[in-house]
Amino acid sequence: MSDSETNIANALNVLQERIGESSAPTDWFEVTQDRINDYADVSMDHQWIHVDVDRAKDGPFGAPIAHGNLTIAIMGHLPRSVREEGPKLEGQKLSINYGFDRIRMPSPVKAGSKVRATSTLKRAEVKGGMIETMNEVVVEIEGQDKPALVAESLGRMVF
């Protein structure tokens, strides 16, 4: 067995022991109207429910809302006061975003709302000479029961 194959096998064992474990929630992060406007410029999506504050007050949500894709974009980068380090995996060179199995956005994020995320490891398996992980990520909105986002996020670890 090569060093890379040994590293993958050892890492897979470590990760499989962590299936079902959840991260601590991130810090709360305010989704400001300025951030929404900046995202509208980048995505070229200037729909009034996002950027027209006065019109959005009379719209279906009573306020401007963040783009769903903005919530997806920030979910993995929400700030943590204490950086959680995953297990040290011998020989790991990098991790890449591989996409999503499922994404749902049950509740809109109104401008000025604060969000935070938790992540739970659901699966780890060898695919294409890498380890693929699936984490369920839940983005919650401060003061609300219904989450903003629930996603099955896929990553691949390269050894």
Stockholm file with secondary structure:
# STOCKHOLM 1.0

chainA/1-159         MSDSETNIANALNVLQERIGESSAPTDWFEVTQDRINDYADVSMDHQWIHVDVDRAKDGPFGAPIAHGNLTIAIMGHLPRSVREEGPKLEGQKLSINYGFDRIRMPSPVKAGSKVRATSTLKRAEVKGGMIETMNEVVVEIEGQDKPALVAESLGRMVF
#=GR chainA/1-159 SS CCHHHHHHHHHHHHHHHTTTCBCCCCCCEECCHHHHHHHHHHHTCCCHHHHCHHHHHTSTTSSCBCCHHHHHHHHTTCCCSSCCCCCCCTTCCEEEEEEEEEEECCSCCBTTCEEEEEEEEEEEEEETTEEEEEEEEEEEETTCSSCSEEEEEEEEEEC
#=GC SS_cons         CCHHHHHHHHHHHHHHHTTTCBCCCCCCEECCHHHHHHHHHHHTCCCHHHHCHHHHHTSTTSSCBCCHHHHHHHHTTCCCSSCCCCCCCTTCCEEEEEEEEEEECCSCCBTTCEEEEEEEEEEEEEETTEEEEEEEEEEEETTCSSCSEEEEEEEEEEC
//
